Amino acid sequence: MSGNRRKAFLVSAALVGGALLMTACQDTDTAKDTGTAQGSSSAASGSSTAGSGQGTDKGSDASGTGTEDAAGSGADTGNGEREPVGQTCGANDISWSTKSETQAGGYILISAKAKSGISCYLPAALPTVAFGSDGTQAGPAEQAVGEQVKLSGSTTAYAGVKTKTTNGDGGKELDSIIVGVGDDDPNPVSLPVGTITVEDPIVTNWHTAPADAVPFS
């Protein structure tokens, strides 16, 4: 091979080698770019998925909170619980009876039971017991107000009335008492009790046991 042909061959080989080298570098860069792009795409997809998961969790929490806030109704008892609100008894919701007792110097035992199909509450307050047309009313026989009593079914509440707490022969003679559930009861009832002498009368709170309704003056 002559010198000129050898030189031309070497130049051609160098050119081809350079082209192949450049092609290889371009392929490598392309692969890197492709890998980087794919990695970025995957990362973006992962971020989107994570965001979607967070959104779902928040949505679930909001739904749960809404359900919890909506649950429960009625009156708050003060200990985190609720109970239905009941109606207060009126005198016309009750079946009444009276009985004369000899304990504590003699007194009248009043019994109160809800009429059939009625459920109501006697408030934690004295029964209103009055005598005669002059409005004489019984005062408290106990120092503290009792508890509220629920009347329903066979449950009976009791209150004891001592019609005379004074000594001597004073007082007025009557044969009935007027009973109401509180001073604002619109329908008080008149209960026959036989002949009684009334002077400075007293009455107990409502009790669920008759033995607790003895009025000691």
For each residue, the residues with C-beta under 8 A, 3 or more apart:
1: 5 6 9
2: 5 6
3: 6 7
4: 7 8
5: 1 2 8 9
6: 1 2 3 9 10
7: 3 4 10 11
8: 4 5 11 12
9: 1 5 6 12 13
10: 6 7 13 14
11: 7 8 14 15
12: 8 9 15 16
13: 9 10 16 17
14: 10 11 17 18
15: 11 12 18 19
16: 12 13 19 20
17: 13 14 20 21
18: 14 15 21 22
19: 15 16 22 23
20: 16 17 23 24
21: 17 18 24 25
22: 18 19 25 26
23: 19 20 26 27
24: 20 21 27 28
25: 21 22 28 29
26: 22 23 29 30
27: 23 24 30 31
28: 24 25 31 32
29: 25 26 32 33
30: 26 27 33 34
31: 27 28 34 35
32: 28 29 35 36
33: 29 30 36 37
34: 30 31 37 38
35: 31 32 38 39
36: 32 33 39 40
37: 33 34 40 41
38: 34 35 41 42
39: 35 36 42 43
40: 36 37 43 44
41: 37 38 44 45
42: 38 39 45 46
43: 39 40 46 47
44: 40 41 47 48
45: 41 42 48 49
46: 42 43 49 50
47: 43 44 50 51
48: 44 45 51 52
49: 45 46 52 53
50: 46 47 53 54
51: 47 48 54 55
52: 48 49 55 56
53: 49 50 56 57
54: 50 51 57 58
55: 51 52 58 59
56: 52 53 59 60
57: 53 54 60 61
58: 54 55 61 62
59: 55 56 62 63
60: 56 57 63 64
61: 57 58 64 65
62: 58 59 65 66
63: 59 60 66 67
64: 60 61 67 68
65: 61 62 68 69
66: 62 63 69 70
67: 63 64 70 71
68: 64 65 71
69: 65 66
70: 66 67
71: 67 68
72: 82
73: 82
74: 82 83 84 85
75: 82 83 84 85
76: 81 82
77: 81 82 83
78:
79:
80:
81: 76 77
82: 72 73 74 75 76 77
83: 74 75 77
84: 74 75
85: 74 75
86: 119 120 121 150
87: 120 121
88: 120 121 122 123 181 182
89: 93 94 112 114 118 120 121 122 151 181
90: 93 94 120 181 185 186 187
91: 94 96 179 180 181 185 187 188 189
92: 187 189
93: 89 90 114 115 118 120 151
94: 89 90 91 112 113 114 115 151 181
95: 112 113 114 115
96: 91 110 111 112 179 189 191
97: 110 111 191
98: 108 109 110 111 177 191 192 193
99: 108 109 111
100: 106 107 108 109 193 194
101: 104 106 107 108 109 160 214
102: 106
103: 106 107 214
104: 101 107 160 162 214 215 216 217
105: 162 217
106: 100 101 102 103 162
107: 100 101 103 104 160 161 162 163 214 215
108: 98 99 100 101 160 161 162 163 177 193 196
109: 98 99 100 101 158 159 160 210 213
110: 96 97 98 127 129 158 159 160 161 179 191
111: 96 97 98 99 156 157 158 210
112: 89 94 95 96 122 151 156 157 158 159 206
113: 94 95 151 154 155 156 157
114: 89 93 94 95 118 119 120 151 152 153 155
115: 93 94 95 118
116:
117:
118: 89 93 114 115 151 152
119: 86 114 150 151 152
120: 86 87 88 89 90 93 114 150 151 152
121: 86 87 88 89 148 149 150 151
122: 88 89 112 127 148 149 150 151 157 181 206
123: 88 148 181 182
124: 145 146 147 148 205
125: 145 182 205
126: 138 140 145 203 205
127: 110 122 159 179 180 181 203 205 206
128: 137 179 180 181 182 183 185 188
129: 110 137 138 159 161 177 178 179 201 203
130: 135 136 137 138 177 178 180 188
131: 136 137 138 163 172 174 177 178 198 201
132: 135 136 172 174 198
133:
134:
135: 130 132
136: 130 131 132 172 198 201
137: 128 129 130 131 201
138: 126 129 130 131 141 161 201 202 203
139: 200 201 202 203
140: 126 143 202 203
141: 138 160 162 202 203 204 215 216 217
142: 145 146 204 205
143: 140
144:
145: 124 125 126 142 205
146: 124 142 149 204 205 206 207
147: 124
148: 121 122 123 124
149: 121 122 146 155 157 206 207 208
150: 86 119 120 121 122 155
151: 89 93 94 112 113 114 118 119 120 121 122 155 156 157
152: 114 118 119 120 155
153: 114
154: 113
155: 113 114 149 150 151 152 208
156: 111 112 113 151 208
157: 111 112 113 122 149 151 206 207 208
158: 109 110 111 112 206 207 208 209 210 212 213
159: 109 110 112 127 129 203 204 205 206 207 213
160: 101 104 107 108 109 110 141 203 204 213 214 215
161: 107 108 110 129 138 177 201 202 203 204 215
162: 104 105 106 107 108 141 165 201 202 203 215 217
163: 107 108 131 177 196 197 198 199 201
164: 171 196 197 198 199 200 201
165: 162 199 200 201 202 217
166: 170 171 199 200
167:
168:
169:
170: 166 199
171: 164 166 197 198 199
172: 131 132 136 197 198 199
173: 195 196 197 198
174: 131 132 177 193 195 196 198
175: 192 193 194 195 196
176: 190 191 192 193
177: 98 108 129 130 131 161 163 174 190 191 193 196
178: 129 130 131 188 189 190 191
179: 91 96 110 127 128 129 188 189 191
180: 91 127 128 130 183 185 187 188 189
181: 88 89 90 91 94 122 123 127 128 185
182: 88 123 125 128 185
183: 128 180
184:
185: 90 91 128 180 181 182 188
186: 90
187: 90 91 92 180
188: 91 128 130 178 179 180 185
189: 91 92 96 178 179 180
190: 176 177 178
191: 96 97 98 110 176 177 178 179
192: 98 175 176
193: 98 100 108 174 175 176 177 196
194: 100 175
195: 173 174 175
196: 108 163 164 173 174 175 177 193
197: 163 164 171 172 173
198: 131 132 136 163 164 171 172 173 174 201
199: 163 164 165 166 170 171 172
200: 139 164 165 166
201: 129 131 136 137 138 139 161 162 163 164 165 198
202: 138 139 140 141 161 162 165 215 217
203: 126 127 129 138 139 140 141 159 160 161 162 215
204: 141 142 146 159 160 161 207 212 213 214 215
205: 124 125 126 127 142 145 146 159
206: 112 122 127 146 149 157 158 159 213
207: 146 149 157 158 159 204 210 212 213
208: 149 155 156 157 158 212
209: 158 212 213
210: 109 111 158 207 213
211: 214
212: 158 204 207 208 209
213: 109 158 159 160 204 206 207 209 210
214: 101 103 104 107 160 204 211
215: 104 107 141 160 161 162 202 203 204
216: 104 141
217: 104 105 141 162 165 202
